[in-house]
């Protein structure tokens, strides 16, 4: 009976982390993981593991900030930092949102194109329309959106479960490369930073602190403590599902493409190559996963953009207008015929550069006792947070160096 109550209690809190987890299995992950697997075999799977551990740490801190303060991260930045600082943070966050929308919008578009042979432009417009509908469902409560997103995440998970079963990877190699870090060359650094940018996403660090407000009507410390404990369980389940899907993307790519000497340079190529190598079921599963990923993550990106704009400087632009603005870069790439795979990887690398500007303000706020009260970061948590921020910044600087000397 007690176990039944605990499970029912947990189910009531399941949701926010699943909305957030969509950003960790968005079409940008398809691009970086497929490239990484087809070029470097299983060598970069450790990047996914460590990126996921960083993501869990950062999402717990974002949720804690939201629960402790009753405000989201952009709102707290708006209260604490100077106006000029908030405008800089807003501009970088919006550029990151455009880069995010680029990946997500292209993913949904390519999913429709690959599954149904739909003309790219029409596929793009349909992706935009369905995104509007998912976001519109917020009108009926956050729980409805959570259920839609959980269903779409389930489609992605089942699709890649099928892929993994058909690919028959070398599990010994997978295990070794998960535990032993390895960066074979400069291009591997570029893709590794892209993987980090695709896995740890700035916009959902902002968004998670907002999503927990739906269940945050408590004022007593013990109630908030229970809320945070349940949210940690939500994060552990959702983020580990995201890790398994991400790892499966790279493992399937290595087991199928690298093994057959195929370097994949486009999502279309990945889709077409799977059918002769693994059968039609595999290519259909890939298309379904890409479509579900594009639609769900596109909706989540729009929700995050609204949180960011309103929080930092109080801009309250209608969500539909904001969605139209961020669709333009993606539609431009579609119309110009630019390789979507390369565009996806570059968008993820930009997100990795934008990431410290979400992490550092959060670390500053969460270390203030007068704001966080009993939820203030411990010294160990702060040290770990700054190590993560420094690692990301260091990787970005190294990538810039490699780019300037012509190794990437």
Secondary structure as GFF3:
##gff-version 3
##sequence-region A 1 408
A	DSSP	alpha_helix	2	13	.	.	.	ID=ss1
A	DSSP	alpha_helix	16	21	.	.	.	ID=ss2
A	DSSP	three_ten_helix	22	25	.	.	.	ID=ss3
A	DSSP	alpha_helix	27	40	.	.	.	ID=ss4
A	DSSP	alpha_helix	45	69	.	.	.	ID=ss5
A	DSSP	alpha_helix	73	80	.	.	.	ID=ss6
A	DSSP	alpha_helix	83	116	.	.	.	ID=ss7
A	DSSP	alpha_helix	120	136	.	.	.	ID=ss8
A	DSSP	three_ten_helix	137	140	.	.	.	ID=ss9
A	DSSP	alpha_helix	142	167	.	.	.	ID=ss10
A	DSSP	alpha_helix	171	179	.	.	.	ID=ss11
A	DSSP	alpha_helix	186	199	.	.	.	ID=ss12
A	DSSP	alpha_helix	202	211	.	.	.	ID=ss13
A	DSSP	three_ten_helix	212	215	.	.	.	ID=ss14
A	DSSP	alpha_helix	221	253	.	.	.	ID=ss15
A	DSSP	pi_helix	254	258	.	.	.	ID=ss16
A	DSSP	alpha_helix	267	278	.	.	.	ID=ss17
A	DSSP	alpha_helix	280	313	.	.	.	ID=ss18
A	DSSP	alpha_helix	319	336	.	.	.	ID=ss19
A	DSSP	alpha_helix	340	366	.	.	.	ID=ss20
A	DSSP	alpha_helix	369	372	.	.	.	ID=ss21
A	DSSP	three_ten_helix	373	375	.	.	.	ID=ss22
A	DSSP	alpha_helix	379	404	.	.	.	ID=ss23
###
